[in-house]
Amino acid sequence: MLRIVSKKEGFCRCGVRHSEKPVDYPDGRFTDEQVARLKADPMLIVLEIPAQVSSQEDASAANGKLEGPVADDGSEPSGPAKGKKGK
């Protein structure tokens, strides 16, 4: 599976208008030549996702569970605030 993110919303490559949000495409959706072109394009972030990983993500999403904490802005939370105890 390929996960593709565009650096610009609507950027078109290989007949697809790509999104700034991650979109997963099944194996075989693009030819080997197209995959090479997508990976070489500096406007796109292309990740090959093993089928086993995507199945685990699907199962977690179906169960309403997320792997690890996620902040509202999508970044990793820094954890609980640690303050100094007063005297």
N, C-alpha and C positions, 0 to 999 in steps of 0.2 A: 504494500500500500504506500502511496505517496501522500505526504501532508505538505500542502503548498500555502505559503503566505506571501502576499504581494506587499511591496513597500509603498505602493500607490493603489488605492481603490480603483478597480476596473481596468487595471493594466492587462492588456491582451497579449497572449502568447500561446501558440499551438491551438488556436481556435477557441480559446477559453478566456473569458474575462475573469481575472483572478481578484480575490478579495483580500482586504487587510486583515481579515479574520481567518484562522486556519481552516482549510477545507481538505478533507480526506478523499482520495481517489483510489478506487480498487486497482489491484494489479491487472495489467492488460488494458487499462483505459488509454494509456499513451504508448506509442511505439518506443523501441529502444532509442531511436534517433531523436524523438521528441523529448524523452526523459533527459538525454544528454543536453539538448538545447535548453530545457527548463533549468537544469542544474547550473548551466554556464551563464544564465542571465543574471546580472547583478541586481535586477529589480525584484527578483524572487528569492525566497528562502524555501528550499526543497529538502525535505527529510524523508528518508525511506524508513517506514515503520514496519517492523516485523509483524506478521499476522497475529502471533501470540500476544504481543503487547497491546495491539488494538483490541483484541478480544477481552483482555483484562480491563481495559478502559471502558469498553462497552458494558461489561458486567458491573463495574463499579457505578457507572452512570445509571444503569437500570435499577440498582439497589439504592440509589440516592446517596451513595457514599463517595467521598473524594479521597484520593491518596494524599495525605499530608495537609497541613493548613494552607489556606490561600487567603490573602488580603483582598479587600474590595477592589483595589487597583490592579490586581493580578500579580503583585509582587509577593515574595515570601515575607510573612510577618516576622518582626524582630523578636517576638516573644513578650512575656510580661515585663512591664516597666520595673526597673530596679531602682528604688530610691534609697537614700541614706536614712537610717533611723536616727531620730533626734534624741538628745540627752534629756 
